[in-house]
């Protein structure tokens, strides 16, 4: 009779914890402890991705085209219309409006 294989589980990476990693790569306790830092790193990664995207757009399209985009983003009504046309949902979850406002501030500075 064969014995069932034990399921391999990863342990929490925090030293001296020893609990199984149940949530993400951490145990429940350490996931809660590291949650804010993880979200901050995720947010920073999204900002970098947006920055690379904007740089690619500025290289690819002429200045007149970018001015039209700036005007569309600066007007809240046209921005909402564009969002509805693109069928973007759950904007509260990703703090999209805050990112757009920061982006607009950076554009206005340049």
MARSE-163015 format. One line per field, with one value per residue: z, y negated, x of N, C-alpha, C, CB in turn. Coordinates in pm, 1 decimal, padded with zeros to 6 digits, m for minus. Each point is the difference from the previous one (the first is absolute). Glycine has a CB too. Example, Ala and Ser with C-alpha at 12.3 -4.5 7.8 and 13.67 -1.06 7.14 Angstrom:
% MARSE-163015
n.Z 00780.0 | m00196.6;
n.Y 00569.0 | m00222.3;
n.X 01319.0 | 00154.2;
ca.Z 00000.0 | 00006.0;
ca.Y m00119.0 | m00119.0;
ca.X m00089.0 | 00082.0;
c.Z 00000.0 | 00073.0;
c.Y m00120.0 | m00109.0;
c.X 00090.0 | m00077.0;
cb.Z 00124.6 | m00214.5;
cb.Y 00117.3 | 00062.8;
cb.X m00189.2 | 00118.4;
END
This chain:
% MARSE-163015
n.Z 00000.0 | m00208.0 | 00287.1 | m00181.8 | m00112.4 | 00297.2 | m00202.6 | m00060.7 | 00230.0 | m00130.4 | 00315.4 | m00015.2 | m00215.5 | 00337.5 | 00053.7 | 00135.1 | m00225.9 | 00008.4 | m00178.5 | m00245.6 | m00149.1 | 00117.6 | m00186.7 | m00302.4 | 00034.7 | 00293.7 | 00155.2 | m00058.4 | 00128.6 | m00263.9 | m00160.5 | 00218.3 | m00026.3 | m00315.8 | m00026.4 | m00031.2 | m00168.0 | m00210.5 | m00064.3 | m00051.0 | m00223.2 | m00152.8 | m00025.3 | m00131.6 | m00232.5 | m00086.1 | m00024.8 | m00202.1 | m00189.9 | m00028.0 | m00084.2 | m00245.8 | m00108.9 | m00018.0 | m00161.8 | m00225.1 | m00042.7 | m00046.5 | m00235.0 | m00155.6 | m00033.7 | m00168.0 | 00273.9 | m00137.5 | 00168.8 | 00275.7 | m00040.7 | m00013.5 | 00275.7 | 00151.5 | m00077.4 | 00112.4 | 00287.0 | 00041.9 | m00007.0 | 00320.7 | m00284.7 | m00137.6 | 00254.3 | m00021.5 | m00311.5 | 00040.0 | 00212.3 | m00198.1 | m00235.4 | 00187.3 | 00106.9 | 00257.5 | 00188.1 | 00248.1 | m00036.4 | 00309.5 | m00090.9 | m00081.7 | 00222.8 | m00335.1 | 00153.4 | 00111.1 | m00292.6 | m00113.1 | 00220.0 | m00064.3 | m00307.1 | 00042.0 | 00170.1 | m00237.9 | m00215.2 | 00168.1 | 00013.8 | m00321.8;
n.Y 00117.2 | m00218.3 | m00138.4 | m00173.8 | m00093.4 | m00130.3 | m00180.9 | m00064.7 | m00207.0 | m00202.1 | 00016.2 | m00267.5 | m00078.9 | m00038.2 | 00119.8 | 00230.9 | 00077.9 | 00296.5 | m00128.5 | 00210.1 | m00268.2 | m00004.9 | m00252.1 | 00043.0 | 00170.6 | 00003.6 | 00248.4 | m00144.2 | m00149.7 | m00092.4 | m00088.3 | m00222.3 | m00080.8 | m00067.3 | m00166.9 | m00244.8 | 00142.4 | 00115.4 | m00283.0 | m00131.4 | 00211.0 | m00047.0 | m00309.4 | 00037.5 | 00184.2 | m00227.4 | m00216.5 | 00177.8 | 00038.1 | m00312.5 | m00049.9 | 00194.8 | m00140.7 | m00283.5 | 00104.0 | 00124.7 | m00274.1 | m00162.5 | 00199.5 | m00019.5 | m00307.2 | m00233.4 | m00134.1 | 00053.7 | 00265.1 | m00140.5 | m00229.4 | 00227.3 | 00123.8 | m00276.8 | m00032.3 | 00285.4 | m00059.6 | m00290.5 | 00122.5 | 00145.7 | 00022.7 | 00145.6 | 00196.6 | 00114.6 | 00049.2 | 00183.2 | 00185.8 | 00066.6 | 00085.2 | 00214.9 | 00142.4 | m00177.7 | 00229.9 | m00134.6 | m00363.6 | 00122.4 | 00199.9 | m00237.4 | m00266.1 | m00019.8 | m00273.5 | 00022.8 | 00053.3 | m00259.7 | m00191.5 | 00092.0 | m00050.4 | m00302.1 | m00065.6 | 00098.9 | m00182.7 | m00264.2 | 00043.0 | 00000.6;
n.X 00083.6 | 00151.6 | 00017.0 | m00213.2 | 00288.0 | m00011.8 | m00194.5 | 00327.9 | m00135.0 | 00209.1 | 00081.6 | m00151.9 | 00257.1 | m00047.0 | 00316.3 | m00183.4 | m00270.8 | 00051.2 | m00256.8 | m00012.0 | 00099.3 | m00340.2 | 00088.5 | 00184.8 | 00203.4 | m00194.7 | m00078.6 | m00266.6 | 00240.3 | 00131.0 | m00275.9 | m00023.3 | 00307.1 | m00020.9 | m00306.9 | 00183.3 | 00225.3 | m00201.3 | m00120.1 | 00288.3 | 00073.1 | m00273.6 | 00053.1 | 00286.7 | m00117.4 | m00207.7 | 00232.0 | 00161.6 | m00250.4 | m00050.9 | 00301.0 | m00013.3 | m00263.3 | 00133.0 | 00251.9 | m00185.1 | m00156.4 | 00262.8 | 00104.9 | m00280.2 | m00069.8 | 00131.9 | 00044.9 | m00284.2 | m00035.8 | 00068.3 | m00223.4 | m00223.8 | 00098.7 | m00022.6 | m00301.4 | m00080.3 | 00123.9 | m00142.7 | m00302.5 | m00059.4 | m00141.4 | 00238.0 | 00050.0 | m00291.9 | 00028.5 | 00253.1 | m00141.6 | m00237.1 | 00194.9 | 00144.3 | m00293.5 | 00200.3 | m00173.7 | 00115.4 | 00029.8 | m00008.2 | 00238.7 | 00201.2 | m00058.5 | m00152.6 | m00010.9 | 00299.0 | 00109.0 | m00138.6 | 00126.1 | 00295.4 | m00043.9 | m00075.9 | 00260.2 | 00183.5 | m00148.0 | 00041.2 | 00321.6 | 00017.5;
ca.Z 00000.0 | m00008.5 | 00082.0 | m00082.0 | 00010.3 | 00074.5 | m00085.9 | 00028.7 | 00018.1 | 00022.1 | 00128.4 | 00001.5 | m00013.1 | 00116.9 | 00081.8 | 00123.4 | 00000.1 | m00010.4 | m00040.7 | m00146.0 | m00074.8 | m00042.2 | m00069.6 | m00074.2 | 00037.6 | 00145.1 | 00082.5 | 00015.5 | 00087.9 | m00065.3 | m00115.2 | 00051.4 | 00040.4 | m00117.8 | m00101.0 | m00047.3 | m00080.8 | m00126.3 | m00081.3 | m00042.7 | m00108.4 | m00115.3 | m00051.3 | m00064.1 | m00125.9 | m00093.2 | m00039.6 | m00094.0 | m00124.9 | m00061.0 | m00044.4 | m00123.3 | m00103.5 | m00041.6 | m00075.5 | m00131.2 | m00076.5 | m00039.2 | m00108.2 | m00117.9 | m00058.8 | m00005.7 | 00112.5 | m00014.5 | 00043.4 | 00145.3 | 00054.1 | m00002.1 | 00110.7 | 00123.7 | 00013.5 | 00034.1 | 00138.0 | 00091.9 | 00016.9 | 00066.2 | m00075.6 | m00112.7 | 00056.3 | 00036.7 | m00124.5 | m00054.1 | 00085.6 | m00032.1 | m00133.2 | 00010.6 | 00088.7 | 00111.6 | 00122.1 | 00127.4 | 00009.4 | 00139.9 | 00047.3 | m00041.6 | 00020.8 | m00134.0 | m00008.3 | 00063.7 | m00092.6 | m00111.1 | 00050.2 | 00011.8 | m00136.2 | m00055.5 | 00065.3 | m00060.0 | m00136.3 | 00008.7 | 00038.2 | m00113.5;
ca.Y m00117.2 | m00120.7 | m00112.2 | m00119.6 | m00096.7 | m00121.8 | m00118.1 | m00095.1 | m00136.5 | m00096.2 | m00067.3 | m00146.0 | m00036.9 | m00074.0 | 00086.9 | 00057.2 | 00006.9 | 00141.2 | 00023.7 | 00014.3 | m00120.1 | 00020.6 | m00118.5 | m00051.4 | 00075.9 | m00008.4 | 00052.9 | m00103.6 | m00106.9 | m00082.1 | m00065.1 | m00123.6 | m00088.7 | m00049.3 | m00036.8 | m00137.2 | m00007.1 | 00070.1 | m00085.1 | m00115.6 | 00046.1 | 00023.8 | m00131.6 | m00056.4 | 00072.5 | m00052.9 | m00133.2 | 00016.0 | 00049.4 | m00113.9 | m00091.1 | 00056.2 | m00011.3 | m00140.7 | m00028.0 | 00063.3 | m00081.5 | m00127.5 | 00025.8 | 00051.5 | m00090.5 | m00140.9 | m00083.7 | m00044.1 | 00110.8 | 00005.7 | m00113.2 | 00039.9 | 00094.4 | m00078.3 | m00072.6 | 00097.7 | 00044.2 | m00112.7 | m00028.6 | 00117.3 | 00056.5 | 00078.1 | 00114.8 | 00098.7 | 00053.4 | 00090.5 | 00118.7 | 00077.3 | 00057.8 | 00108.9 | 00099.5 | 00026.2 | 00022.6 | 00011.5 | m00102.8 | m00024.9 | 00100.5 | m00025.4 | m00141.7 | m00048.2 | m00145.0 | m00061.3 | 00015.0 | m00092.3 | m00134.8 | m00014.1 | m00003.4 | m00131.5 | m00098.2 | 00013.5 | m00052.6 | m00145.3 | m00053.1 | 00003.3;
ca.X m00083.6 | 00080.9 | m00047.1 | m00015.9 | 00109.0 | m00033.0 | m00004.2 | 00106.9 | m00047.4 | 00106.3 | m00008.7 | 00006.6 | 00140.7 | 00047.2 | 00084.8 | m00052.6 | m00145.9 | m00032.5 | m00137.8 | m00012.3 | m00038.9 | m00138.2 | m00049.9 | 00114.3 | 00119.0 | 00011.2 | m00107.9 | m00102.9 | 00046.9 | 00101.6 | m00062.6 | m00060.3 | 00108.6 | 00071.4 | m00098.4 | 00014.7 | 00121.6 | m00025.2 | m00087.2 | 00079.3 | 00087.2 | m00086.7 | m00038.3 | 00118.5 | 00019.5 | m00099.7 | 00044.2 | 00111.0 | m00055.8 | m00067.2 | 00105.0 | 00057.8 | m00102.3 | m00005.6 | 00122.6 | m00014.8 | m00095.5 | 00060.2 | 00094.9 | m00068.5 | m00097.7 | 00039.8 | m00041.0 | m00139.1 | m00084.3 | 00009.8 | m00075.9 | m00141.0 | m00017.3 | 00004.2 | m00126.2 | m00103.9 | 00018.8 | m00016.1 | m00142.1 | m00061.1 | m00111.8 | 00051.6 | 00070.2 | m00102.2 | m00054.9 | 00100.7 | 00000.7 | m00119.9 | 00018.7 | 00096.8 | m00060.4 | 00090.6 | m00076.3 | 00071.9 | 00102.9 | 00030.3 | 00094.5 | 00137.5 | 00029.7 | 00029.4 | m00014.8 | 00116.3 | 00111.8 | m00020.8 | 00024.5 | 00145.3 | 00051.7 | m00031.6 | 00086.8 | 00132.6 | m00007.1 | m00011.7 | 00130.7 | 00093.6;
c.Z 00000.0 | 00087.4 | m00088.8 | 00023.7 | 00077.2 | m00097.1 | 00041.8 | 00013.9 | 00027.4 | 00135.2 | m00019.3 | m00004.7 | 00118.9 | 00089.6 | 00128.4 | 00004.9 | m00006.0 | m00040.1 | m00151.9 | m00064.2 | m00056.8 | m00083.7 | m00071.4 | 00033.7 | 00150.9 | 00069.8 | 00022.9 | 00083.2 | m00071.4 | m00128.9 | 00043.0 | 00036.8 | m00120.3 | m00108.3 | m00057.3 | m00088.6 | m00135.6 | m00092.8 | m00051.3 | m00115.9 | m00127.3 | m00065.4 | m00073.0 | m00133.7 | m00105.4 | m00048.7 | m00102.4 | m00135.9 | m00074.3 | m00055.6 | m00129.6 | m00116.6 | m00053.4 | m00081.2 | m00140.2 | m00087.0 | m00048.5 | m00110.7 | m00130.7 | m00071.1 | 00000.5 | 00117.2 | m00009.1 | 00049.9 | 00152.6 | 00065.9 | 00003.9 | 00115.1 | 00133.2 | 00023.5 | 00039.8 | 00145.4 | 00100.3 | 00028.9 | 00062.5 | m00079.6 | m00116.6 | 00049.3 | 00036.8 | m00123.9 | m00061.2 | 00080.4 | m00030.4 | m00136.4 | 00004.7 | 00090.5 | 00109.4 | 00126.4 | 00120.2 | 00013.0 | 00145.2 | 00049.7 | m00032.9 | 00015.3 | m00131.6 | m00008.9 | 00065.3 | m00092.0 | m00115.6 | 00044.6 | 00015.3 | m00137.7 | m00063.1 | 00061.9 | m00060.5 | m00141.7 | 00002.9 | 00036.4 | m00119.7 | m00115.3;
c.Y m00124.5 | m00109.4 | m00122.5 | m00096.7 | m00122.2 | m00117.9 | m00096.5 | m00138.9 | m00090.1 | m00065.4 | m00150.6 | m00040.7 | m00079.0 | 00096.2 | 00039.4 | 00004.7 | 00145.3 | 00032.5 | 00018.4 | m00130.9 | 00023.3 | m00114.5 | m00065.5 | 00084.9 | 00003.4 | 00083.1 | m00114.6 | m00117.8 | m00092.1 | m00063.7 | m00132.7 | m00099.9 | m00063.3 | m00053.6 | m00138.9 | m00014.9 | 00066.1 | m00085.1 | m00121.2 | 00039.1 | 00025.7 | m00132.0 | m00065.2 | 00068.2 | m00048.8 | m00138.3 | 00007.9 | 00046.6 | m00112.6 | m00098.1 | 00049.8 | m00013.1 | m00142.8 | m00035.9 | 00060.2 | m00079.0 | m00129.5 | 00018.6 | 00031.4 | m00103.4 | m00144.0 | m00079.2 | m00043.1 | 00107.5 | 00010.3 | m00115.2 | 00032.1 | 00096.5 | m00074.1 | m00073.2 | 00094.8 | 00045.2 | m00111.8 | m00030.7 | 00122.1 | 00063.6 | 00085.5 | 00122.7 | 00109.8 | 00064.6 | 00101.9 | 00129.6 | 00088.1 | 00066.8 | 00119.0 | 00112.5 | 00042.8 | 00009.9 | 00003.5 | m00101.3 | m00031.0 | 00095.4 | m00035.0 | m00145.3 | m00067.9 | m00152.2 | m00072.2 | 00007.8 | m00098.4 | m00143.0 | m00025.9 | m00011.2 | m00137.3 | m00108.4 | 00003.9 | m00055.6 | m00152.2 | m00064.8 | m00008.0 | m00083.8;
c.X 00088.8 | m00059.6 | m00014.3 | 00115.3 | m00047.9 | 00002.8 | 00110.0 | m00060.4 | 00119.4 | m00022.2 | 00007.1 | 00147.7 | 00055.9 | 00077.5 | m00071.3 | m00152.4 | m00045.1 | m00142.6 | m00005.8 | m00046.0 | m00138.9 | m00053.8 | 00116.9 | 00120.6 | 00020.4 | m00107.6 | m00098.7 | 00048.6 | 00098.5 | m00051.5 | m00061.1 | 00109.1 | 00069.9 | m00093.0 | 00024.3 | 00123.9 | m00017.4 | m00085.4 | 00076.1 | 00091.7 | m00080.2 | m00039.8 | 00117.5 | 00027.1 | m00099.2 | 00039.5 | 00112.8 | m00050.4 | m00071.6 | 00102.2 | 00063.9 | m00097.4 | m00007.3 | 00123.7 | m00007.5 | m00096.5 | 00062.7 | 00103.3 | m00072.2 | m00087.2 | 00048.8 | m00058.2 | m00145.8 | m00096.9 | m00000.2 | m00074.9 | m00149.1 | m00028.7 | m00001.1 | m00131.0 | m00113.0 | 00011.6 | m00025.4 | m00146.5 | m00068.3 | m00113.9 | 00050.3 | 00076.3 | m00099.7 | m00060.8 | 00096.5 | 00004.8 | m00120.5 | 00013.1 | 00095.3 | m00048.9 | 00097.1 | m00083.6 | 00093.4 | 00112.9 | 00035.4 | 00108.5 | 00144.2 | 00040.9 | 00036.5 | m00006.8 | 00116.8 | 00121.3 | m00011.4 | 00027.4 | 00150.0 | 00064.3 | m00022.5 | 00086.7 | 00139.5 | 00002.7 | m00004.0 | 00132.2 | 00093.9 | m00045.1;
cb.Z 00121.3 | m00232.9 | 00207.6 | 00006.2 | m00217.5 | 00216.7 | m00035.2 | m00125.0 | 00088.1 | m00248.6 | 00113.2 | 00132.2 | m00243.3 | m00011.8 | m00095.9 | 00111.9 | m00112.3 | 00167.2 | 00196.8 | 00029.3 | m00057.5 | 00203.6 | 00170.2 | m00001.4 | m00217.9 | m00025.1 | 00114.1 | m00019.5 | 00196.2 | 00099.2 | m00106.5 | 00086.2 | 00204.3 | 00050.8 | 00115.8 | 00207.5 | 00209.0 | 00118.6 | 00132.1 | 00234.1 | 00169.0 | 00107.5 | 00187.9 | 00225.6 | 00127.2 | 00114.5 | 00225.0 | 00190.7 | 00100.8 | 00157.1 | 00238.9 | 00137.1 | 00108.1 | 00204.2 | 00214.8 | 00102.0 | 00133.1 | 00231.5 | 00168.1 | 00110.1 | 00073.5 | m00250.0 | 00017.1 | m00197.1 | m00215.5 | m00023.1 | m00087.9 | m00251.1 | m00134.2 | m00027.5 | m00171.3 | m00238.6 | m00081.9 | m00085.7 | m00199.1 | 00215.5 | 00064.4 | m00137.9 | 00086.9 | 00208.2 | m00039.2 | m00081.0 | 00179.2 | 00139.4 | m00102.0 | m00039.1 | m00189.5 | m00113.4 | m00129.8 | 00002.2 | m00215.6 | 00035.5 | m00026.2 | m00157.5 | 00232.9 | m00090.5 | m00000.3 | 00226.5 | 00062.3 | m00099.8 | 00119.0 | 00214.6 | m00022.0 | m00040.6 | 00212.2 | 00141.0 | m00076.9 | 00065.2 | 00229.1 | 00068.3;
cb.Y 00125.2 | 00061.7 | 00093.7 | 00028.2 | 00081.6 | 00095.1 | 00027.6 | 00141.2 | 00081.3 | m00040.6 | 00198.2 | m00018.7 | m00001.0 | m00162.2 | m00108.7 | m00082.8 | m00225.1 | 00031.2 | m00135.6 | 00244.3 | m00056.5 | 00134.0 | m00034.6 | m00234.7 | m00062.3 | m00228.3 | 00173.5 | 00176.9 | 00151.3 | 00147.4 | 00224.2 | 00129.3 | 00139.9 | 00163.4 | 00146.0 | m00081.5 | m00001.5 | 00220.2 | 00076.4 | m00095.1 | 00101.9 | 00210.5 | m00025.7 | m00054.8 | 00201.1 | 00133.3 | m00087.6 | 00052.9 | 00229.4 | 00028.2 | m00065.6 | 00161.1 | 00186.2 | m00057.1 | m00005.1 | 00224.0 | 00098.3 | m00085.8 | 00084.1 | 00220.1 | 00154.0 | 00016.7 | m00078.9 | m00141.9 | 00122.0 | 00113.6 | m00159.0 | m00031.2 | 00180.6 | m00026.7 | m00167.0 | 00076.2 | 00166.1 | m00092.5 | m00159.4 | m00103.7 | m00197.7 | m00209.5 | m00151.6 | m00130.4 | m00216.3 | m00197.0 | m00128.2 | m00156.7 | m00224.9 | m00165.4 | 00079.2 | m00121.4 | 00127.4 | 00240.9 | m00095.7 | m00081.3 | 00169.0 | 00187.3 | 00051.2 | 00214.1 | 00028.9 | 00060.5 | 00241.6 | 00155.4 | 00004.9 | 00130.2 | 00246.5 | 00075.6 | 00021.9 | 00201.9 | 00207.9 | 00026.4 | 00094.3 | 00223.8;
cb.X m00184.3 | 00070.9 | 00112.0 | m00249.4 | 00099.6 | 00097.0 | m00249.0 | 00169.3 | m00223.1 | 00027.3 | 00104.4 | m00219.5 | m00037.7 | m00196.8 | 00204.3 | 00203.2 | m00013.9 | 00170.1 | m00086.0 | m00052.9 | 00241.7 | m00033.9 | m00185.7 | m00094.2 | 00102.2 | 00098.4 | 00152.9 | m00172.9 | m00033.5 | 00174.5 | m00046.7 | m00198.8 | 00031.0 | 00178.2 | m00162.8 | m00115.8 | 00132.6 | 00016.8 | m00198.8 | m00008.6 | 00155.1 | m00085.6 | m00166.2 | 00095.0 | 00083.4 | m00177.7 | m00067.4 | 00153.5 | m00024.8 | m00193.6 | 00042.8 | 00135.3 | m00129.7 | m00135.8 | 00130.6 | 00047.7 | m00185.5 | m00038.5 | 00165.3 | 00002.9 | m00180.5 | 00013.5 | 00234.1 | 00066.5 | 00048.4 | 00220.8 | 00173.9 | m00008.0 | 00113.0 | 00246.3 | 00078.1 | m00002.9 | 00165.6 | 00213.9 | 00002.2 | 00061.9 | m00141.7 | 00014.8 | 00182.1 | m00049.6 | m00125.0 | 00133.0 | 00121.2 | m00137.2 | m00042.2 | 00180.7 | m00142.4 | 00193.2 | m00173.9 | m00057.0 | m00081.4 | m00235.0 | m00178.1 | m00022.3 | 00077.4 | m00089.3 | m00247.1 | m00090.8 | 00017.8 | m00170.6 | m00221.6 | m00004.5 | m00043.7 | m00234.1 | m00132.4 | 00040.5 | m00119.6 | m00238.0 | m00031.6 | 00064.9;
END
